Amino acid sequence: MPFTTYHVAMGLLVGFFLRKRADWLTLLVTTAVLVDIEPVLVYYGFLSEQSVHGYLHTFIASVPMGVISGLLLYTIRRLTRPIARITYLNGEERCLKKYITAGLLGWSLHVLMDAPTYPDIKPFYPLIVNPLYNSLSPIALEVIYNTILVLGFMIYTVHFYKSYKRERLPRLSHLRRPYITK
């Protein structure tokens, strides 16, 4: 999908502010990648839907699929832990609730971002209309998405830099001299 960088930026932006309540890496992966498995499967003929944005691009599907995403990423957390550590996308505590919260939120954010840009999405299924499509002018949508893009990457870059510096600062405790009285 051509807007994947916007989805990544949204995951970085929202994940930064909710990193104590939701697993940041799970939020990022769900927002940017997992939801778009459906269009890939339709495109290559594994799913026979009329549209590349089918049932998984709905808010109603965000609930079960978000939970499944959270459970999946929780299950493989030992495999993703090194990635989270290297990218500083790891949270303080890695409990199941944070993974499920991230999956639910990530899936919903993806649908919310796609709905204004694609006429074939039915975000409020079983309603067959998309009231979000063309709800904003293309220029307004571009401004909003580009703002998310800049803020998301800027905030993550600052977070990454500060985390890197904090982790790499030498421990000065060994330089302390004992108090000597004369």
C-alpha positions as CSV (number, residue, x, y, z in Angstrom):
1,M,0.0,0.0,0.0
2,P,1.4,3.4,-0.9
3,F,0.5,5.0,2.5
4,T,2.5,2.5,4.6
5,T,4.9,5.3,5.8
6,Y,1.9,7.1,7.2
7,H,0.8,4.0,9.0
8,V,4.4,3.6,10.4
9,A,4.4,7.2,11.5
10,M,1.0,6.9,13.2
11,G,2.2,3.8,15.0
12,L,5.3,5.7,16.2
13,L,3.4,8.8,17.2
14,V,0.6,7.1,19.1
15,G,2.9,4.4,20.5
16,F,5.2,7.0,22.0
17,F,2.4,8.5,24.0
18,L,0.9,5.2,25.0
19,R,4.1,3.2,25.5
20,K,3.3,2.7,29.2
21,R,-0.2,1.3,28.4
22,A,0.4,-0.5,25.1
23,D,3.2,-2.5,23.7
24,W,4.8,-0.1,21.3
25,L,6.2,-2.6,18.8
26,T,2.9,-4.5,18.6
27,L,1.1,-1.2,17.9
28,L,3.6,-0.4,15.2
29,V,3.4,-3.8,13.5
30,T,-0.4,-3.9,13.7
31,T,-0.9,-0.4,12.4
32,A,1.7,-0.7,9.6
33,V,1.7,-4.3,8.5
34,L,-0.8,-6.8,9.7
35,V,-4.0,-5.2,8.5
36,D,-2.6,-5.0,4.9
37,I,-2.2,-8.7,4.7
38,E,-5.8,-8.8,3.4
39,P,-5.1,-6.7,0.2
40,V,-2.0,-8.8,-0.5
41,L,-4.0,-12.0,-0.2
42,V,-6.8,-10.6,-2.4
43,Y,-4.3,-9.4,-5.0
44,Y,-2.6,-12.7,-5.3
45,G,-5.9,-14.6,-5.4
46,F,-5.8,-16.3,-2.0
47,L,-9.0,-14.4,-1.0
48,S,-11.9,-14.0,-3.4
49,E,-13.3,-10.6,-2.3
50,Q,-14.6,-8.0,-4.8
51,S,-12.4,-5.4,-3.2
52,V,-8.8,-5.4,-1.9
53,H,-10.1,-3.7,1.3
54,G,-12.6,-6.2,2.6
55,Y,-13.9,-7.2,6.0
56,L,-10.6,-6.8,7.8
57,H,-10.7,-3.1,6.9
58,T,-13.7,-2.5,9.2
59,F,-14.0,-1.3,12.8
60,I,-16.0,-4.4,13.7
61,A,-13.1,-6.6,12.6
62,S,-10.7,-4.4,14.6
63,V,-11.9,-6.1,17.8
64,P,-11.3,-9.8,17.1
65,M,-8.3,-9.1,14.7
66,G,-6.7,-6.7,17.2
67,V,-7.0,-9.2,20.0
68,I,-5.6,-11.9,17.7
69,S,-2.7,-9.6,16.7
70,G,-2.0,-8.9,20.4
71,L,-2.1,-12.6,21.3
72,L,0.2,-13.5,18.3
73,L,2.8,-10.9,19.1
74,Y,2.6,-11.7,22.8
75,T,3.2,-15.4,21.9
76,I,6.3,-14.5,19.9
77,R,7.6,-11.8,22.3
78,R,10.8,-13.7,22.9
79,L,11.5,-13.4,19.2
80,T,10.6,-9.8,19.0
81,R,12.3,-8.7,22.2
82,P,15.7,-8.1,20.6
83,I,14.1,-6.0,17.9
84,A,12.2,-4.0,20.5
85,R,15.4,-3.5,22.5
86,I,17.5,-2.4,19.5
87,T,14.9,0.0,18.3
88,Y,14.0,1.2,21.8
89,L,10.4,0.3,21.2
90,N,10.2,-1.8,24.3
91,G,8.0,-1.0,27.2
92,E,8.7,-1.3,30.9
93,E,6.4,-4.3,31.5
94,R,5.4,-6.8,28.9
95,C,2.0,-8.1,30.0
96,L,-0.7,-9.6,27.8
97,K,-3.1,-6.7,28.4
98,K,-0.6,-4.2,26.8
99,Y,-0.2,-6.4,23.7
100,I,-4.0,-6.8,23.3
101,T,-4.5,-3.0,23.8
102,A,-1.8,-2.3,21.2
103,G,-3.4,-4.8,18.7
104,L,-6.9,-3.3,19.1
105,L,-5.6,0.3,18.8
106,G,-3.3,-0.5,15.9
107,W,-6.0,-2.2,13.9
108,S,-8.5,0.6,14.5
109,L,-6.0,3.3,13.6
110,H,-5.2,1.6,10.3
111,V,-8.9,1.4,9.4
112,L,-9.3,5.0,10.4
113,M,-6.4,6.2,8.3
114,D,-7.5,4.2,5.2
115,A,-11.2,5.0,5.3
116,P,-11.0,8.6,4.1
117,T,-8.7,7.6,1.1
118,Y,-10.4,4.5,-0.4
119,P,-13.9,4.3,-1.6
120,D,-14.1,0.5,-1.4
121,I,-13.6,0.4,2.4
122,K,-16.7,0.0,4.5
123,P,-15.4,0.9,8.0
124,F,-18.8,0.7,9.7
125,Y,-19.7,-2.7,8.2
126,P,-22.5,-3.9,8.0
127,L,-23.3,-0.5,6.7
128,I,-22.2,-0.6,3.0
129,V,-21.4,3.2,2.8
130,N,-18.2,4.8,3.8
131,P,-19.1,8.2,5.3
132,L,-15.4,8.9,5.9
133,Y,-14.5,8.7,2.2
134,N,-14.0,12.3,0.9
135,S,-15.0,13.7,4.3
136,L,-12.0,15.9,4.1
137,S,-10.5,17.6,1.1
138,P,-7.5,15.9,-0.4
139,I,-5.4,18.9,0.6
140,A,-6.6,18.7,4.3
141,L,-6.0,15.0,4.3
142,E,-2.5,15.5,2.9
143,V,-1.7,18.1,5.5
144,I,-3.0,15.9,8.3
145,Y,-1.1,12.8,7.1
146,N,2.1,14.7,6.5
147,T,1.9,16.3,9.9
148,I,1.5,12.8,11.4
149,L,4.5,11.6,9.3
150,V,6.8,14.4,10.4
151,L,5.7,14.3,14.1
152,G,5.9,10.5,14.3
153,F,9.4,10.2,12.9
154,M,10.6,13.3,14.7
155,I,9.3,12.1,18.1
156,Y,10.7,8.6,17.5
157,T,14.1,10.0,16.5
158,V,14.3,12.1,19.6
159,H,13.2,9.1,21.7
160,F,15.7,6.9,20.1
161,Y,18.5,9.4,20.5
162,K,17.7,10.0,24.2
163,S,17.3,6.3,24.9
164,Y,20.6,5.5,23.2
165,K,22.5,8.2,25.1
166,R,20.9,7.1,28.4
167,E,21.9,3.5,27.8
168,R,25.4,4.4,26.6
169,L,26.4,6.9,29.3
170,P,29.3,5.6,31.3
171,R,28.5,4.8,34.9
172,L,30.4,7.4,36.9
173,S,30.1,5.6,40.2
174,H,33.6,4.1,39.9
175,L,35.1,7.6,39.6
176,R,33.9,8.7,43.0
177,R,36.7,9.1,45.4
178,P,36.2,8.1,49.0
179,Y,35.9,11.0,51.4
180,I,39.3,11.7,52.8
181,T,39.8,13.8,55.9
182,K,43.1,15.5,56.7
